Amino acid sequence: MKKQPFLFVANWKMEKSFQESALFIRAHSQELNALVTQHTEIVICPSFVALSLFMQHCKSALFSWGAQDCSTYFAGPYTGQVDALSLKELGCRYTIIGHSERRTAYSETNEQIAHKAMQLAHTGIIPIVCIGETLQEFQSGKTTSVLASQLLPLLETITRKETATELVIAYEPLWAIGSGTVPNASHLKNALSSIKTLLDAYCITYKLIYGGSVNEQTITRICTTELVQGVLIGSASLDFKKLKNIVSLHQSTYNKEQ
Ligand code: PGA
């Protein structure tokens, strides 16, 4: 079977302003293009407002872009919300939903996240759904059950509707995000294989990626862990040099394995 490209998702959160995003694109879009290969896919997820910059200036780019959230609704009186159709019109190939910062700060539920996934799937955007356990849940051995409770409402919803859906599932343990700590290989493998078992049972087309303290020091260990098909990068993706090094480190590991 042909190996799928390794997916790098840069989650810029609310770290770059519109102007800073414009500067990044101006300075680095050529180099970003050069990092994309048949084995490497790159997605930049800036703030909503910066998506228009990508649409305007990166039309023929080899990398993709996506949003960090979308509305649960198609359209209507929902002040401040952004609909999936507009994201599609702005050229988004992917969109992150269910990030732990949104689950925590805005009390997003698994059911709402399932509706967001449906809105994206209807417009042809691939949802990147973040799931993961807290430190306390990890320490009390609840990782597998927490991941199942986050995934099942999503899988039930999308398989009930007849929309062909491709998913990216980002396993992001909350205790790894921004902490400098990443799970050991056996925890990561076990968590991903529990996710894989569920997805396979629902016959979903998917990619499994990992997020949480992915940087130049951790990428090699993460990308060589079985079942990891990509990474979601927060703070290290803000600096182009770091992002480039992370991608290059993966590419040299990949080349050695061939
Ligand atoms: P981090 O963030 O890479 O800075 O740990 C990851 C995330 O929050 O998605």
Residues whose N, C-alpha, C, O or C-beta is under 5 A from the ligand:
A	BS01	PGA	N11 A176 I177 G178 S179 G211 G212 S213 V214 L232 I233 G234 S235
